[in-house]
Amino acid sequence: MLIFSFLFSYPGQALATESFLDYDRELAEATKEKEYAFRLVPEYHKVLTGKGYVPSLHFRSIRWKYTYAIRQYPNNPFLPYCVGELYRYGNKYEDAVKFYDSAVERAGPNLFKHTLLLDLFSKRKLLQWQRKEEGQFLELKKDFGARSLPIMSTYFFARARKSVKEGIDNGIENNVRIARELDPYNPAVQLFYIRFLLLHKRFEFFDEAFRFLHTIFIDFQMRLYAVVFLFNFLFLILIIVLSGFIIAHFVKYFPFIVSKALIITPRRIPMNIRYFFIITILIIPLIWTIPSIYALVYMLILPIAFRERKEKWSIQFLILLLFIMSLLGYVQTKAYSALDPTSKVMLKERIQKSRYEPYLVSKCDDLIKKYPKDFSGHFLKALQLKRGGFLEESEENYRKAIEYGTAYPQNYNNLGNVLFWKGEIDNSIEYYSLAMQYDPQIAAAHYNIAQAYVRKLVFDKSSQHMKIASQLDFDLISKKNKEAIEKNNRFLLDMMLPYETLWTDLLSSESDNDVFPWKFIGLNYRIFSILLLCFFAINIIIPRLFKNNRMRCPFCFSPISRANSMLFDKETICWRCYKKLNKIHSLDVQERLKDKIEMDAKQRVSYTSTFWGLFIPGIGHFQLGRIRSGSMFLLVFAVLCSLLVINTVTELSQNLVFPGQSNLKFYIILALIVVNYLFSLLSLFSINYEDGKQ
């Protein structure tokens, strides 16, 4: 049942219903042949399905029926498999081996015949033929000339996930390694394999991690994934850090805002009621707008006039960084749109990486009709036809591609490959030379012309070009030399579409604004950028208009204004201190009371900073004016929270089969967040202790 679950739930093939036609045909053919082989002899069918009794079988009669069926249907691999099982039940292992080998050979290029055989060998614990079948998929990929086989990769990935549940380490590594080889452009598979190596084989982990980074640089689709994830990750960090600063400053300067707002209240009303009235008016809009972005805007604007210089510049710096990130949202939204399986970019990527499929050839025809002057439609069609062995049609389309894309060396190189297989070696050398004229740094053209010169027995030129190819791309050439077999798709190097055509398609596509973060903000990146620019300007202008707004009581350090201050002993103090000191006439007692008020105020600041530090690390430090240490704890908190939620907010599930969130990863990040909290609180305690000593 595993094959059906992965086939019909695989999200990356959602181009259209017709995209499954070739796979459906192969699956139907394979399933039909398997059912025929298993049900050929009813009593033997019961044994094969685990419901029969082996000693009751008539071995000679069953063997004769299967031998006759094999002659009638030589391409049915399940018939020799059933005969092999019959010999194994009879303890004739040497004969069983021959029929198992025959089953593997008769499966041919049908991927699903090999898949069903692999399932059968796995269930019977026939490891030798299980390994043979696993190797067949990699060989078939090379025979097809495909860069990736996503559905087969997903199948092996599903087997790896099943091995995880069953605790079979060898099964995990083997299956995920094959999944990675079948589709090296699926980051979910590669990251799953990297995580496995980190836990089990740390020396191989670094090689695989560097290989993954290399793939990001050389593959267009992987670059789009990297753009989306990197943008979302950095945006999350910035928005969490900026939110922390905004909340910290709002909490710190809220008493100043209240003291200034008291001016609008009548003086005849008692001060306690005036405070309650103003606080209520200021808090209601905040409660009303939480948890929207308007709550942050409200908390950002309200304390603008009261911030200190360092705080003002830190906020402006973060707004500027967020403004730059929001401008980059142009590329991020385009990348999201391009990663849609139905987009033009992903269609071209799939066509040039896939094996020959008639459905994809028809898609190339659609591209040619829609964009008749674009060479890429003819190029991709020619590439597909060449992989299918249709050399005449492939040559015709490559010549049309050259007509519309004269300056692209990929056209000349690939046309040279077609002419090589048609036996026109001299013409192929001519086109390889043209490819090198347009770009001398193409390793593929040098490698291909070297092979053509071998056919012409011109070994000195062949050796010269092979050396140049190795110098240009040693890994590619050495790998090709090891795998080369003198047949179509296995001997020469075909080139893919130039990146500039894919970037052109990407930038011409529509932006998808219904994604993180714009969907949650409720604004597209353009409007959000304009708002950030406005906030940046406001943060510069308003503090210049309102200066010296941070008046404090000299005894309790609470904010004061004309509305809540009194004159006492030629000093302007708050109304609370005035009520306490005005009742006492002894100067000695007044001095002791002032000292007590000051000590109580410092203790209150200590408790307040610790209280706010419990909510978000770093906010308590901002209350004490320790911007550097507070920023450090807040940044660590932002990075850890971003790592925790990045997969949730990045909606690429229609393209990727993500491995489920690892409990280990979740608990490690959660533990690091707790450690960050503890260090933040310890830092606050030490700061408050030092201040208390002073």
Residue, then its C-alpha position, 0 to 999 in steps of 0.5 A: m500500500l505504500i506505493f499508492s500512498f506516495l503516488f497519489s499524495y505526492p504534492g510536487q506533481a500538481l501541475a495538472t491531472e494529465s501529468f500523471l498519465d505516464y505514471d498511471r500507465e506504467l503503474a496500471e501495467a505493472t499492477k496488472e502483470k503482478e496480479y496475473a502472475f500471482r493469480l495464475v495458480p489459485e492454490y499457489h496464490k494463497v501461499l504467496t499471500g501468506k494464507g496457503y500451505v506449502p506442502s500441499l502444492h504440486f510443484r511440477s504442475i505449477r512450474w510447468k504453468y509458469t514456464y509456459a506463461i513466461r514464454q507467452y509474456p516474456n516482459n512480465p517480471f513477476l512470473p519468474y519471481c513467482v517461480g523463484e519463490l516456488y524454488r525457494y519454498g522447495n529449498k532449491y536456492e540455486d535455481a531460485v537465484k536464477f529466476y530472481d535475477s531474471a525478474v530484475e532483468r525483465a522489469g526493463p525501464n518500467l519504474f513501477k515494475h521495479t518498485l513492486l519487485l522491490d517491495l516484494f524482495s523487501k517483504r521476503k527479506l531477500l536483501q541481495w535482490q533488494r539491493k539490486e533493485e535499489g541500484q536499478f533506479l539509479e541506473l534507470k535515471k542515468d539511462f533516461g538522461a534525467r536530472s531527477l525522478p521526484i516521484m521515485s525519490t518520494y517513494f524512497f523517502a517514504r521508505a526511509r521515514k518508515s524505517v525511522k518508525e521501525g528503528i532500522d538505521n541501515g534502512i534509513e541511511n540506504n533509502v534516504r541516500i537513494a532518495r537524494e540521488l534520485d532527486p538532488y534538488n529536494p531540500a527536504v530529503q537533503l536536510f533529512y539526510i544531513r540530520f541523520l549524518l549529524l546524529h550517526k556519522r559526524f565525519e560524513f556530515f560536513d561533506e554532505a552539508f557542503r554538498f547541500l550548500h553547493t547545490i543551492f549555488i548551482d541549481f535555480q530551484m534550490r536558489l528559490y527555496a533559499v531565497v524564501f527561507l532566508f528572507n522569512f528567517l531574517f524577517l522573523i528575527l528583525i520583527i521579533v527584535l523590533s517588537g521587543f524594542i518597541i514593547a520595552h520603550f513603551v513600558k519604560y516611557f508609559p509613565f512619562i506619557v501618562s504624566k504629560a496626558l494629565i494636563i488635559t484633565p481638570r485639576r479639581i478632580p482627585m489625582n488618583i482618579r485623573y491617573f485612572f482616567i488617563i491610563t484607561i484612555l491610553i490602554i483601551p486602543l492597545i487592547w482593542t488592536i492586539p494582536s494586529i500590527y496596529a498595536l505595535v504601531y501604537m506602541l511605536i508612536l506613543p513614546i517617540a518624544f521621550r526616547e533617549r538618543k541611543e534608543k532613538w538611533s537603535i529603533q531607527f536602525l532596526i526600522l531601516l533594516l526592516f525597510i531594506m528587507s521589505l524592499l527585498g520582498y519584491v524578490q521573495t513574492k516573485a520566488y513564492s509565485a515561481l515555486d508554484p508547480t503550475s508556474k512557467v518557471m517550475l514547468k521549465e525546471r521540471i521539463q529540463k530535469s525529467r525523463y522523456e514524457p509525451y505529456l511534457v512534450s505537449k507542454c513544450d508545444d503549449l509554451i511554443k504557441k504562447y511564446p513563439k519568439d522564445f527559444s526556450g520552448h523549442f530547446l526544452k522540446a528538443l531536450q525531451l525528444k533527444r532523451g526519448g531517442f527521437l533524434e530527427e525531431s530533436e535536431e529540428n527543434y534545436r535548429k529552431a531554438i538557434e534561430y530564436g536564441t543565436a547567442y546561447p551556447q547551450n543550443y549548439n552544444n546540445l545540437g552537436n550531441v544529437l548530430f553525434w548520435k546520428g553519426e555526423i561527427d564532423n558536423s557535431i565538432e563544428y557545433y561544439s566549436l561554435a558553443m565554445q566560441y560563445d563561451p570558452q568556459i563551458a566544460a560540457a562542450h570541451y568534454n563532448i568535442a573530446q569524445a567526438y575527436v576520439r571517434k575521428l581518431v584525433f587523440d591529441k586534440s581529444s586529450q587537449h580538450m579533455k584536460i581543459a574540461s577537467q580544469l573547468d569542472f573537475d567534479l563533473i568530468s570525473k563523475k561522467n568518465k566513471e559513469a559513461i556508457e556509449k549510448n544515448n543519455r549516458f555518454l555525452l553532456d547535455m546542457m540546461l537552460p541558461y539561468e538568465t532565461l529563468w530569472t527573466d521568467l521569474l521577474s516577469s511573473e506576478s507577485d504572490n502577496d498571500v504568503f508570510p509575512w504579508k498575509f499576516i501583516g495585511l499589507n503588501y511589501r510596497i505599502f509596508s515599505i512606505l509606512l516604514l519610511c514614514f516611521f523612520a522620518i517621524n522618529i527623526i522629526i518629532p524628537r527635534l520638536f519636543k525636547n527635555n520631556r523626561m523630567r523626573c522627581p529628584f526623590c522617587f525618580s517618577p516622571i513629572s509635568r505641570a499637571n502632577s508636580m508641586l514646588f517644595d523647598k525650591e524644588t519641583i517634585c511629584w505630588r506623591c512625594y509632596k504629600k509625604l514631605n509636606k506633613i513633616h516639619s522636622l528637617d532631620v526627619q525630612e532628610r531621612l524620609k527622602d533617603k527612604i523614598e530614594m531607596d524604595a524607588k531603586q528597589r521598585v525599579s529593580y523589581t519592575s525590570t525583573f518582572w518585565g525580564l520574565f516576559i521577553p529576555g532583554i526587556g528588563h535590561f532596557q528598563l535599566g538603560r543597559i541597551r547592549s546586553g538587552s539587545m544581545f539577549l533579545l537577539v538570541f531569543a529572536v533567532l531561537c524563536s525564528l528557528l522554532v517557527i520558520n517551517t510553520v510560517t513558510e508555506l511551501s508544502q505544495n512543493l516539498v514533502f517536509p519531514g515532520q518536526s523532530n522532537l529532538k530539535f524542538y526540545i533543544i531549541l526550547a532548552l536553549i530559550v530557557v537557558n537564555y531566559l536564565f542568563s538574562l535573569l541572572s544578568l538582571f540580578s547582578i546589575n541590580y545587586e551592583d546598583g544596590k551596593q552603590 
